[in-house]
Amino acid sequence: MAISIQSAHPDQWREVAHLIYDSTNAWYEKNRGFSIFTGEKDSALLFCRTYAALDGVENLLIAWDSDQKRIAGSCFVHPRPTHTALGIMNVHPDYFGQGIAPLLLRRIISMAEERKLPLLLVSSAMNLDSFSLYNRLGFVPYAIYQDMLFPHFQPHRLEKNLPEEVTAAISTVRLAMPGDLDAIDRLESSITGLNHSQDYAYFLQNRDGVWKTWVAEDANGELSGVLSSVCDPGSCMLGPGLMRTESSMLALIFTAYRFFTVERATPATPVFLVPSRCSEALQTLYSWGARNTEIHLGQSLGSCSPVHGLVMPTFMPES
């Protein structure tokens, strides 16, 4: 095969979107017995639109088969001031097992090395092929996350029995405004040492009409947490999120899920990722009816700053 790694042109986005759709569903159908994407294939264009707006078209990489004149694989790269994030990587089912993913990953590692910044990703712990690929190339797991959702969320029943600290935290939650961006940046810097300012600015602008962000405040009026979300045919998730305490995390999840299940015109059941080390918060989430759907690992190539708080990553966009 004559495979080259190059940036995708906008007229190739539909092929990339269909590749993401088909590749993701092929793995889940074979290994988990269900599909991730269930709507039209064009719904996965959300990935291309979002990442082009955030990172520029040059960071949507494809593995191009010049013999067959088709895309064999794709991956998004997210250069940030403090790190590089590895986005969703897909290989077309016709090219499974033919070394496409390592080609893409080595190019991205080279890009991160040129920037002299760590390369971060979140990947499924249930996909051993994917884990082995990253592990062989030097990535080290640093966090475990539980993918969760509420099949039947009933806030009107739960509100009567919420822990006092969660009730108090919920009362401080409000919709975020563009003027909150500086405070969000300070919160993230104090918790992770990372910078996703351009991501949060994009969420707050909400030009696509699919993003929503909430913040929680402490007794001094300072931000104690932030939680964004996306709800689109291509993805419905809570995150990214940053919180100082488990109470703030629970308050933000509760508020967001109340919006999606009760206040939103078309109810939805978004997935969210919670750090497995949050044992008390997890027990509360279970008592609210949350169920695990998958396990993901935060991994890094290069030094990873310690976390002084809680992080809820997401896949749209990868954080």
C-alpha positions in Angstrom: 0.0 0.0 0.0 1.1 3.6 -0.7 0.0 5.3 2.5 0.8 8.9 3.3 -0.1 11.0 6.3 -1.6 14.3 5.4 -4.2 16.9 6.4 -7.7 16.4 5.3 -9.3 18.9 2.9 -12.8 20.1 3.8 -14.1 18.2 0.7 -12.9 15.0 2.5 -14.8 15.7 5.7 -17.8 13.6 4.8 -15.5 10.6 4.0 -13.8 11.1 7.4 -17.1 11.4 9.2 -18.4 8.1 7.6 -15.0 6.5 8.5 -15.5 7.5 12.2 -19.0 6.2 12.1 -18.2 2.9 10.5 -15.0 2.2 12.3 -16.4 2.9 15.8 -19.5 0.9 15.2 -17.6 -2.0 13.7 -15.5 -2.4 16.9 -18.4 -2.0 19.3 -20.7 -4.3 17.4 -18.0 -7.0 17.3 -16.8 -6.6 20.8 -19.7 -5.2 22.8 -22.8 -6.2 20.8 -24.1 -2.7 20.2 -23.5 0.4 18.1 -22.3 3.8 19.3 -23.7 5.8 16.4 -27.3 5.1 15.5 -28.4 8.0 13.3 -27.3 9.2 9.9 -23.6 8.8 9.0 -23.4 12.5 8.4 -24.0 13.0 12.2 -20.3 12.3 12.7 -19.5 15.5 10.8 -19.8 17.1 14.2 -16.2 15.9 14.8 -14.9 17.6 11.7 -16.8 20.8 12.2 -15.8 21.2 15.9 -12.1 20.3 15.5 -11.7 22.5 12.4 -13.2 25.4 14.4 -11.0 24.7 17.4 -7.7 23.5 15.9 -7.7 24.4 12.2 -8.0 22.0 9.3 -4.3 21.2 9.3 -4.8 19.2 12.5 -7.3 16.7 11.0 -4.9 14.0 9.8 -5.7 11.2 7.5 -3.9 8.1 6.2 -4.3 8.4 2.5 -4.2 5.3 0.3 -3.0 6.7 -3.0 -3.5 3.4 -4.8 -7.1 3.0 -3.9 -7.8 6.8 -3.7 -9.5 6.5 -0.3 -8.9 7.3 3.4 -7.6 4.4 5.4 -7.6 6.1 8.8 -8.0 9.4 10.5 -7.1 11.2 13.8 -7.5 14.7 15.2 -4.7 16.6 17.0 -5.3 19.3 19.6 -2.3 21.5 20.2 -2.8 23.4 23.4 -0.5 25.9 25.2 0.4 23.3 27.9 0.2 20.0 26.0 -1.0 18.2 22.9 -4.1 16.1 23.1 -4.7 13.1 20.9 -8.2 13.1 19.5 -10.4 10.3 18.2 -8.4 7.8 16.0 -10.1 5.5 13.6 -9.1 3.0 11.0 -11.5 1.9 8.2 -12.6 -1.7 8.8 -11.1 -2.7 5.4 -7.7 -1.7 6.8 -7.9 -3.2 10.3 -4.6 -4.9 11.3 -2.6 -3.3 8.5 -0.5 -0.9 10.6 -2.5 2.3 9.8 -2.9 3.4 13.5 0.8 3.2 14.3 1.6 5.3 11.3 -0.8 8.0 12.4 0.3 7.8 16.1 4.0 8.1 15.3 3.3 11.2 13.2 1.4 12.8 16.2 4.1 11.8 18.6 6.6 13.5 16.4 4.4 16.7 16.4 4.3 16.6 20.2 8.0 16.1 20.5 8.6 19.1 18.3 6.5 21.2 20.7 8.4 19.7 23.7 5.1 19.2 25.5 3.4 16.1 26.9 1.0 14.2 24.7 -2.3 13.2 26.5 -5.2 11.0 25.6 -8.2 9.2 27.0 -8.8 5.7 25.6 -11.0 2.7 26.3 -9.6 0.2 28.8 -11.8 -2.4 27.1 -10.0 -2.2 23.7 -6.8 -4.1 24.4 -5.5 -3.5 20.8 -5.8 0.2 21.3 -4.2 0.0 24.8 -1.4 -2.1 23.6 -0.6 0.3 20.7 -0.3 3.3 23.1 1.6 1.3 25.7 4.1 0.0 23.2 4.9 3.5 22.1 5.5 4.7 25.7 2.1 6.0 27.0 1.6 5.5 30.7 -1.9 5.4 32.4 -2.4 8.0 35.1 -6.1 7.9 35.8 -9.1 5.6 35.6 -12.5 6.9 34.6 -16.0 5.3 34.7 -18.3 6.0 31.8 -21.8 6.4 33.4 -25.3 7.4 32.6 -28.7 7.5 34.2 -31.2 5.3 32.4 -34.1 6.8 34.4 -33.2 10.1 36.1 -36.0 11.4 38.3 -34.8 14.7 40.0 -38.1 15.5 41.6 -37.8 12.3 43.7 -34.1 12.7 44.4 -34.3 16.3 45.6 -36.0 15.2 48.8 -33.1 13.0 49.9 -29.9 14.8 48.6 -27.0 15.1 51.0 -27.0 18.5 52.6 -23.6 19.5 51.1 -24.9 18.6 47.6 -28.1 20.6 48.1 -26.0 23.5 49.2 -23.7 23.2 46.2 -26.7 22.9 43.8 -27.9 26.3 45.0 -24.7 27.9 43.7 -24.8 26.4 40.2 -25.7 28.7 37.3 -25.3 28.9 33.6 -21.8 30.1 32.6 -21.4 33.3 30.8 -18.6 34.5 28.4 -17.3 36.7 31.3 -16.6 33.6 33.3 -13.7 32.5 31.0 -10.9 34.0 33.0 -12.2 32.4 36.2 -12.5 29.0 34.4 -8.9 29.4 33.2 -7.8 30.1 36.8 -9.7 27.1 38.1 -8.2 24.8 35.5 -4.7 26.1 36.1 -5.0 25.4 39.9 -6.5 21.9 39.4 -4.5 20.5 36.5 -1.9 23.0 35.4 -3.3 22.7 31.9 -4.9 25.3 29.6 -8.1 24.7 27.5 -9.0 28.3 27.2 -9.9 28.1 23.5 -12.1 25.1 24.2 -14.1 26.8 26.9 -14.4 30.0 24.9 -15.9 27.9 22.1 -18.4 26.3 24.4 -19.5 29.6 25.8 -19.9 31.2 22.3 -22.1 28.2 21.4 -22.3 29.1 17.7 -23.6 25.6 16.8 -26.4 25.8 19.5 -25.4 22.4 20.9 -23.1 23.4 23.8 -24.1 24.3 27.4 -21.9 25.1 30.3 -22.6 25.4 34.1 -20.4 26.8 36.9 -20.6 26.3 40.7 -19.4 28.9 43.1 -18.0 28.7 46.7 -19.0 30.9 49.6 -16.6 33.6 48.5 -18.1 33.8 45.0 -15.1 32.0 43.4 -15.6 29.2 41.0 -15.5 25.7 42.6 -16.5 23.8 39.4 -17.3 24.0 35.7 -19.1 21.5 33.5 -19.7 21.8 29.8 -21.8 19.5 27.6 -22.7 18.8 24.0 -26.0 17.4 22.7 -26.1 16.7 19.0 -26.9 13.6 16.8 -23.2 13.0 16.7 -22.5 13.1 20.4 -24.4 13.6 23.7 -22.0 13.9 26.7 -21.3 15.9 29.8 -17.8 17.2 30.0 -15.2 18.5 30.1 -15.5 19.3 33.8 -13.3 20.6 36.6 -14.2 20.6 40.3 -12.5 21.3 43.6 -14.8 18.9 45.5 -17.0 15.9 45.1 -20.0 17.9 46.2 -19.4 20.4 43.4 -19.1 17.6 40.9 -22.4 16.0 42.1 -24.1 19.3 42.0 -23.0 20.0 38.5 -23.9 16.5 37.2 -27.3 16.8 38.9 -28.1 20.2 37.4 -27.0 19.1 34.0 -29.0 15.9 34.0 -32.0 17.7 35.3 -31.7 20.0 32.3 -31.4 17.2 29.8 -34.2 15.0 31.2 -36.7 17.6 32.4 -36.0 21.1 31.1 -34.9 20.3 27.6 -37.6 20.1 24.9 -36.3 16.8 23.7 -35.1 14.7 26.7 -31.6 13.1 26.4 -29.4 10.7 28.5 -25.8 12.0 28.1 -22.8 9.9 29.1 -20.3 11.3 31.5 -16.9 10.2 32.8 -16.2 10.2 36.6 -12.8 9.5 38.2 -12.8 6.1 39.8 -11.1 7.4 42.9 -14.2 9.4 43.8 -15.6 6.6 46.0 -18.1 8.7 47.9 -19.4 10.5 44.9 -19.7 7.2 43.0 -21.8 5.7 45.8 -24.1 8.7 45.6 -24.3 8.4 41.8 -25.3 4.7 42.1 -28.0 5.7 44.6 -29.3 8.1 42.0 -29.6 5.2 39.5 -26.3 5.7 37.5 -24.9 2.7 35.7 -21.5 2.0 34.3 -21.2 1.6 30.6 -17.4 1.4 30.0 -14.0 2.1 31.6 -11.5 4.6 30.1 -7.9 5.4 31.0 -6.2 8.8 31.0 -2.7 8.2 29.5 0.3 10.4 28.9 3.5 10.4 26.9 5.8 12.8 28.9 5.3 14.3 32.3 1.8 14.7 33.5 1.0 17.4 36.2 -0.6 16.1 39.4 -4.3 16.8 39.7 -5.4 18.9 42.7 -9.1 18.3 42.4 -11.4 16.4 40.0 -11.5 16.1 36.3 -14.3 14.9 34.0 -12.9 14.3 30.5 -14.9 14.1 27.4 -14.6 12.9 23.8 -16.2 15.9 22.2 -13.8 17.5 22.0 -11.1 15.3 23.6 -9.6 17.0 26.6 
